[in-house]
Amino acid sequence: MTLDLKTTAFIFPGQGSQTVGMGRDLAAAYPIAKQTFDEADSLLGFSLSKWMWEGPAEELNDTVNTQPALYIHSLAAWRVLSLRLPDLQPAALAGHSLGELSALSAAGALTFTDGLRLVRARGELMKRAGQLAPGGMAAILNLDIPTLDQVCVEASRAGETVQVANDNCPGQVVISGAKPAVERAMELAKAAGAKRALPLAVSIAAHSRLMASIQPDWDAVVQSASMRDASAPVWGNVAARALTSAAGLRADIISQMQSRVRWTESVREMIASGIRHFVEVGSGSVLGGLVKRIDATVTSQALGNPLDFENL
C-alpha cells in the first residue's frame, strides 16, 4: 500500500510488547539500525542489545531493561523509515505509556540520548517505587469507564487506593493500585457485570498514586532534559490531544507517572482529526489491535522488522 502521510499516524508501543529477538533482523538488514543499537549500548555502558536479541527473557522483562529496549527498537525503526522517506513529516504521533517518550524523540522534541536517559531513569524509578510500595494491576474486560471509575472509588480505602491506569480500548481497561484495593475492585467489577477480571503478573502499580514516592525524582529528571517543540503533533497520554510545545510535552510526561493513559480517547481524537491509518513503529502489533477495536474502519500495520519495511 502507498502511505498517505496526511492521514497516517505513527504510534509507539509500551511495556508488554517486548520479545527476545526484538530488533535483531532490523539491525542485520539496515546499517542505521545497527548503529542505533551500538549507540545505545555505548550510552548505557552495557550490551542491552545482547539481551534484546538473545535473552534471557528474565533480564529483558525487568522493567529497567524493558523500557529502554522498547525505546531503542522503536527509534531504530524510525531512523530506517526517516532514511527511506527523507521528507517524512508525520500528521500525528502517539505512544502508549513509555512509548510517549519514543514519540517525543521521533518528533525531535528529545534527542535520542536524552530520550534513552529518560526511559532508563523511568524504569529504575518505577522499579524502586514497586519495592517501596508494592502494588498490583488487573485487566478488566467489558466494563465501561464510568462504572469502573465508580468501582475504584468504592474499592479504595485510606492508604489503599486503586484507579483506572490504562484505558486501552472499549472493553479492555487496566486498573492499578494497592493490592488489597485491586482485589476488592476485581470482585466489585465482576459484580457490576465485567466479563473477566484478570490480575497482571506485576508488582509495580504503574500510572497510580503508588508512584508518588518517586514523582519528585522523575520531575527532576524530566526538567533536566533539554526539550524542544515537536516537529509534528504528539497526542499526549494525559492530555489526549495534540501537543507540540516543549512545555506541554514536558508536563504530559511528568503527570503521566500517576495518571491514566487515555489511549482510547487519543486514538478517537486522531481519527477525528483525519487519521485513517496507523503505523506501529517498533516491537509487535499490540497497539494496532487496540486501534482496530476502537474503530474498525481504520487500518494499521506494524513496522519493526525488514519484512514490514518491504510491505511498506
Buried (B, 14 or more C-beta within 10 A) or exposed (E): EEBEBEBBBBBBBBBBBBBBEBBBBBBEBBEBBBEBBEBBBEBBEEBBBEBBBEBEEEBBBBBBBBBBBBBBBBBBBBBBBBEEEEEBEBBBBBBBBBBBBBBBBBBEBBBBEBBBBBBBBBBBBBBBBBEEBBBBBBBBEEBEBEBBBEBBEEBBEEEBBBBBBBBBBBBBBBBBBBBBBBBBBBEBBBEBEBEEBEEBEBBBBBBBBBBEBBBEBBBEBBEEBEBBBBBBBBBBBBBBBBBBEBEBBBBBBBBBBBBBBBBBBBBBBBBEBEBBBBBBBBBBBBBBBBBBBBBEEBBBBBBBBBEBBEEB
